[in-house]
Amino acid sequence: MIEYRFGPEDVARTRFAISPMWETAAAIRALRNPSVASLHLPWVKRIRPHLKGMDLSLPLALLPRKGYIADFLTPPPVSPLMSFEDELELIRGTSPEQVRNDVEILIRNDNPRESLRPFLDDPRGSVQRLADALAGFWAVALEADWPRVRSLLEADIQYRSRHLAEGGIDLLFSNLHGEVKWRGNVLTVQCTCAVPDLDLAGRGLVLVPTAFAPHKTSAMTEEPWQPTLIYPARGVALLWEEAAMAPEALARVLGRSRAALLSDLDAPRTTTDLARRLDMTPGGVSQHLSALKDSGFVTARRSGRAVLYCRSELADQLVVAG
């Protein structure tokens, strides 16, 4: 258990962020742990054949089945929407001293020294090889699906941000996760952590939703990292669902393709994500979205390098009525 002690500045500086690197690490961990991967079986079955021959021994050494993960593998995001490449550069720049510190913690937690020896004997070279392995895994296992995963995480942040705006920090933490309790100025989290009592001391807390660790919270508390709480995002069970059939009445009015697009925009999605889910070409999806946007049925907003599309309130009514 850990207790985060908040001061007035910490409340103001608490922020949300998305971490592609955390999802990468959690996805690798999920692949080795069937109990964690149960919600991701469609993804696991699709991805596993493409991982044959890929050497993941270095990241796996830092990712035991449970307990502490080497902090330098998942540095807290320094901005709300960092790219995988941005975070990979942070890992490449990890100092040998930080590598050895985190690896020694893993060894003290009864993880095998032999699998971790490369990081002790050659920390700088091992980190570069680790980064190469992570980049290879990302390209094969997550990059194509990232718009879908990111949309889920962004939808969670939007939901939590509304709670924060409407009811302050009390409402935000009231339903973040069953392991999280807020009383007075103390946030208690039921997770294993090296530092059980942490005064945030004006640094605030980074809140990172996760899709690939859907059951439990995790925390980063040690220096030099900003205190970070990772919590399961809402709706993970629906992440790999295929697109629902469009209502027949709506399809007769709008056409089957545009009706299918509207039906599938129950969460923010990119053109690429919609094309994959609906087995359409990205160009065709883009043309239909443009027409739907001009008609007031779809809204669009830029998020980093991507454009996310959502149904308008009018379209929500049409889909429900259809």
C-alpha positions in Angstrom: 0.0 0.0 0.0 1.1 3.5 -0.7 -0.2 6.8 0.7 0.3 10.0 -1.4 0.1 13.1 0.7 -1.3 16.1 -1.3 -0.8 19.8 -0.7 -2.6 22.6 -2.5 0.0 22.8 -5.2 -0.2 19.0 -5.8 -3.9 19.2 -6.6 -3.3 21.9 -9.1 -0.3 20.0 -10.7 -2.0 16.6 -10.9 -2.3 15.8 -14.6 -3.2 13.0 -17.1 -0.9 11.6 -19.7 -0.8 8.7 -22.2 2.3 6.5 -22.4 2.8 4.3 -25.4 5.9 2.9 -23.7 3.9 1.8 -20.7 1.4 0.1 -23.0 4.3 -1.6 -24.8 5.8 -2.9 -21.6 2.4 -4.0 -20.3 1.6 -5.7 -23.6 4.9 -7.7 -23.4 4.0 -8.7 -19.8 0.5 -9.6 -20.8 1.8 -12.0 -23.5 3.7 -14.0 -20.8 0.8 -14.0 -18.3 -2.5 -15.6 -19.5 -4.5 -14.3 -16.5 -3.6 -10.7 -17.5 -4.1 -11.3 -21.2 -7.6 -12.7 -21.0 -9.3 -9.5 -22.2 -6.8 -9.3 -25.0 -7.1 -12.8 -26.5 -8.1 -11.6 -29.9 -5.0 -9.5 -30.1 -2.8 -12.2 -28.6 -3.9 -14.8 -31.1 -3.4 -12.4 -34.0 0.0 -11.2 -32.8 1.8 -14.3 -31.5 2.6 -15.8 -34.9 4.4 -12.6 -35.9 6.6 -12.6 -32.8 8.3 -15.9 -33.6 12.1 -15.5 -33.6 11.9 -12.1 -31.9 14.4 -11.8 -29.0 12.5 -10.2 -26.1 14.9 -11.5 -23.4 16.0 -8.1 -22.3 12.6 -6.5 -21.8 11.3 -9.7 -20.2 14.1 -9.6 -17.7 12.8 -6.2 -16.5 9.2 -7.3 -16.6 8.6 -10.1 -14.0 5.2 -11.7 -13.9 4.2 -9.5 -11.0 5.6 -6.9 -8.7 8.2 -4.2 -9.5 9.0 -3.2 -13.1 12.3 -1.5 -13.7 11.3 2.2 -13.6 13.7 3.3 -16.4 11.7 1.0 -18.8 8.6 3.1 -18.3 9.6 6.7 -17.5 6.7 8.9 -16.7 5.5 11.0 -19.7 6.7 14.5 -19.5 3.9 15.8 -21.8 0.3 14.6 -22.2 0.7 12.9 -25.6 4.2 11.7 -26.1 4.9 9.5 -29.0 6.5 6.0 -28.8 9.6 7.4 -30.4 9.9 10.2 -27.8 9.7 7.8 -25.0 12.1 5.4 -26.6 14.7 8.2 -26.7 14.2 8.7 -22.9 15.1 5.1 -22.4 18.1 5.3 -24.7 19.4 8.2 -22.5 19.1 6.3 -19.2 22.3 6.6 -17.2 24.2 3.5 -16.2 23.7 4.5 -12.5 19.9 4.5 -13.0 20.0 1.1 -14.8 22.0 -0.5 -12.0 19.8 1.0 -9.3 16.6 -0.4 -10.9 18.2 -3.8 -11.6 19.4 -4.1 -8.0 15.8 -3.5 -6.9 14.7 -6.4 -9.1 17.3 -8.7 -7.7 16.3 -7.8 -4.1 12.8 -8.7 -5.1 14.0 -12.3 -5.9 14.3 -11.9 -9.7 17.1 -14.0 -11.2 20.4 -12.2 -11.3 21.6 -14.2 -14.4 18.9 -12.8 -16.7 19.7 -9.3 -15.4 23.4 -9.6 -15.7 23.7 -7.9 -19.1 22.4 -4.7 -17.5 25.0 -4.9 -14.7 27.9 -5.8 -16.9 27.2 -3.4 -19.8 24.4 -1.1 -18.8 24.9 1.4 -21.7 25.1 -1.2 -24.4 22.2 -3.3 -22.9 19.9 -0.3 -22.8 20.6 0.3 -26.5 19.8 -3.3 -27.3 16.7 -3.1 -25.1 15.5 0.0 -27.0 16.0 -1.9 -30.3 14.0 -4.8 -29.0 11.2 -2.5 -27.9 11.1 -0.8 -31.2 10.9 -4.1 -33.0 8.0 -5.3 -30.8 6.2 -2.0 -31.2 6.4 -2.1 -35.0 5.1 -5.7 -35.2 2.6 -5.9 -32.3 1.2 -2.4 -31.5 1.9 0.3 -34.0 -1.0 -0.6 -36.3 -3.4 -1.0 -33.3 -2.2 2.1 -31.5 -4.9 4.4 -32.8 -7.6 2.1 -31.4 -5.8 1.8 -28.0 -5.1 5.5 -27.9 -8.7 6.3 -28.6 -9.7 4.2 -25.6 -7.2 5.9 -23.3 -8.2 9.4 -24.5 -11.9 8.6 -23.9 -11.0 7.6 -20.4 -9.1 10.8 -19.8 -12.0 12.9 -21.2 -14.4 11.1 -18.7 -12.0 11.7 -15.8 -11.4 15.3 -16.7 -15.1 16.0 -16.7 -15.3 14.6 -13.2 -12.4 16.8 -12.1 -14.0 19.9 -13.6 -17.4 19.1 -12.1 -16.5 17.8 -8.6 -12.8 18.5 -8.1 -10.3 16.0 -6.9 -12.8 14.4 -4.6 -15.0 13.3 -7.5 -12.0 12.4 -9.6 -10.7 9.8 -7.1 -14.1 8.6 -6.0 -14.3 6.0 -8.8 -10.8 5.9 -10.4 -10.4 2.3 -9.2 -11.4 0.0 -6.4 -7.8 0.0 -5.0 -7.8 3.9 -4.8 -9.3 5.8 -1.8 -9.2 9.5 -1.2 -9.6 10.9 2.4 -8.7 14.4 3.4 -5.5 15.2 1.6 -4.3 11.6 1.4 -4.6 9.2 -1.6 -4.3 5.6 -0.6 -3.5 3.0 -3.3 -3.6 -0.7 -2.6 -0.5 -1.7 -4.6 2.9 -3.0 -3.7 5.4 -0.2 -3.7 9.0 0.5 -2.4 8.0 3.8 -0.8 4.8 3.3 1.3 4.4 7.0 2.3 5.1 9.8 -0.2 4.8 13.5 0.3 4.2 14.9 -3.2 5.9 18.1 -2.1 4.4 20.3 -4.8 5.3 17.9 -7.7 1.7 16.7 -8.3 0.8 13.3 -9.6 0.8 11.9 -13.1 -2.3 9.8 -13.8 -1.7 7.3 -16.6 -4.6 5.1 -17.9 -3.7 1.7 -19.2 -5.4 -0.8 -21.5 -2.9 -3.7 -21.2 -2.9 -3.9 -17.4 -6.6 -3.9 -16.9 -7.0 -5.3 -13.4 -4.6 -3.6 -11.0 -3.0 -0.2 -10.3 0.7 0.4 -10.4 2.8 3.3 -9.0 6.2 4.9 -9.5 7.4 6.6 -6.3 11.2 6.6 -6.4 13.5 9.4 -7.5 14.2 10.9 -10.0 10.8 10.2 -11.5 7.7 12.4 -11.0 5.3 10.4 -8.8 3.0 8.4 -11.1 -0.1 6.3 -10.7 -1.1 3.9 -13.5 -4.7 2.8 -13.4 -6.9 0.6 -15.6 -8.9 2.5 -18.3 -12.6 2.2 -18.7 -14.0 0.0 -21.4 -11.0 -2.3 -21.9 -13.3 -5.3 -22.3 -14.7 -3.7 -25.5 -11.3 -2.8 -27.0 -11.1 -5.7 -29.5 -14.8 -6.0 -30.3 -15.6 -6.0 -33.9 -17.8 -3.2 -35.2 -21.5 -3.6 -34.6 -23.9 -4.0 -37.4 -25.5 -0.7 -38.4 -29.3 -0.4 -37.8 -31.1 -1.4 -41.0 -33.4 1.7 -41.0 -30.3 4.0 -40.8 -28.6 2.0 -43.6 -31.6 2.6 -45.9 -31.4 6.3 -45.3 -27.7 7.0 -45.3 -26.3 4.0 -47.2 -24.7 1.0 -45.5 -21.2 2.3 -45.4 -22.0 5.6 -43.8 -24.5 4.0 -41.4 -21.8 1.5 -40.4 -19.3 4.4 -39.7 -21.8 6.3 -37.5 -22.6 3.1 -35.6 -19.0 2.5 -34.9 -18.2 6.0 -33.7 -19.4 5.2 -30.2 -15.8 6.2 -29.2 -13.3 8.6 -30.8 -11.6 6.8 -33.7 -9.1 7.6 -36.5 -9.7 7.0 -40.2 -7.1 4.1 -40.0 -8.9 2.5 -37.1 -12.3 2.8 -38.7 -11.0 1.3 -42.0 -9.5 -1.7 -40.1 -12.6 -2.3 -38.0 -15.0 -2.0 -40.9 -12.9 -3.6 -43.6 -13.0 -0.5 -45.8 -10.2 1.5 -47.5 -8.8 4.5 -45.6 -9.7 6.6 -48.7 -13.3 5.5 -48.7 -13.6 6.1 -45.0 -12.2 9.6 -45.4 -14.7 10.5 -48.1 -17.6 9.2 -46.1 -16.4 11.0 -43.0 -16.1 14.2 -44.9 -19.7 14.0 -46.1 -20.9 13.1 -42.6 -19.0 16.0 -41.1 -20.5 18.4 -43.6 -23.9 17.1 -42.7 -23.4 17.7 -38.9 -23.3 14.0 -38.0 -19.6 13.8 -37.2 -17.1 16.1 -35.4 -13.4 16.0 -35.7 -10.5 17.1 -33.5 -6.8 16.9 -33.7 -5.0 14.9 -31.0 -1.2 15.0 -31.5 -0.5 13.7 -35.0 -3.9 12.1 -35.4 -7.5 13.3 -36.2 -10.2 11.7 -34.0 -13.8 11.5 -35.3 -16.8 11.3 -33.0 -20.6 11.2 -33.5 -22.5 14.4 -32.9 -25.5 14.5 -30.6 -27.8 14.5 -33.6 -26.1 11.3 -34.9 -26.3 9.7 -31.5 -30.1 10.2 -31.7 -30.2 8.7 -35.2 -28.2 5.6 -34.2 -30.3 5.0 -31.1 -33.6 5.5 -33.0 -32.4 3.3 -35.9 
